[in-house]
Amino acid sequence: MALWKISVKFKTVKSGYQLEPGMNVEISTPSTTPPLSLTKYREEISALFKSKYGVDINPSYIGASYFVCEKI
């Protein structure tokens, strides 16, 4: 079991939402593979951002281009 911190890299404005650096969520996974590289976690990460910040991110934008993943 691994705990990951997913953080926004830089200010991003997409249709319907805005992300600021420092926004982050935590997710636990059963594997040691970073969740940003696995598509099955994109919906869950999107739901965590919606729950914490009220930002509805399209799961297809969840990836290393906009986010940083670190193991905690």
VENKA-V251386 format. One record per residue. RES is the residue in three letters. OMEGA is omega as a letter, one per 20 degrees, with the letter a starting at -180 (* if undefined). Layout:
res=RES omega=OMEGA
res=RES omega=OMEGA
//
This chain:
res=MET omega=a
res=ALA omega=r
res=LEU omega=a
res=TRP omega=r
res=LYS omega=r
res=ILE omega=a
res=SER omega=r
res=VAL omega=a
res=LYS omega=a
res=PHE omega=a
res=LYS omega=a
res=THR omega=r
res=VAL omega=r
res=LYS omega=r
res=SER omega=r
res=GLY omega=r
res=TYR omega=r
res=GLN omega=r
res=LEU omega=r
res=GLU omega=r
res=PRO omega=a
res=GLY omega=r
res=MET omega=a
res=ASN omega=r
res=VAL omega=r
res=GLU omega=a
res=ILE omega=r
res=SER omega=a
res=THR omega=r
res=PRO omega=a
res=SER omega=r
res=THR omega=r
res=THR omega=r
res=PRO omega=a
res=PRO omega=r
res=LEU omega=a
res=SER omega=r
res=LEU omega=a
res=THR omega=a
res=LYS omega=r
res=TYR omega=a
res=ARG omega=r
res=GLU omega=a
res=GLU omega=r
res=ILE omega=r
res=SER omega=r
res=ALA omega=r
res=LEU omega=r
res=PHE omega=r
res=LYS omega=a
res=SER omega=a
res=LYS omega=a
res=TYR omega=a
res=GLY omega=a
res=VAL omega=a
res=ASP omega=a
res=ILE omega=r
res=ASN omega=a
res=PRO omega=r
res=SER omega=r
res=TYR omega=r
res=ILE omega=a
res=GLY omega=a
res=ALA omega=r
res=SER omega=a
res=TYR omega=a
res=PHE omega=r
res=VAL omega=a
res=CYS omega=r
res=GLU omega=r
res=LYS omega=r
res=ILE omega=*
//
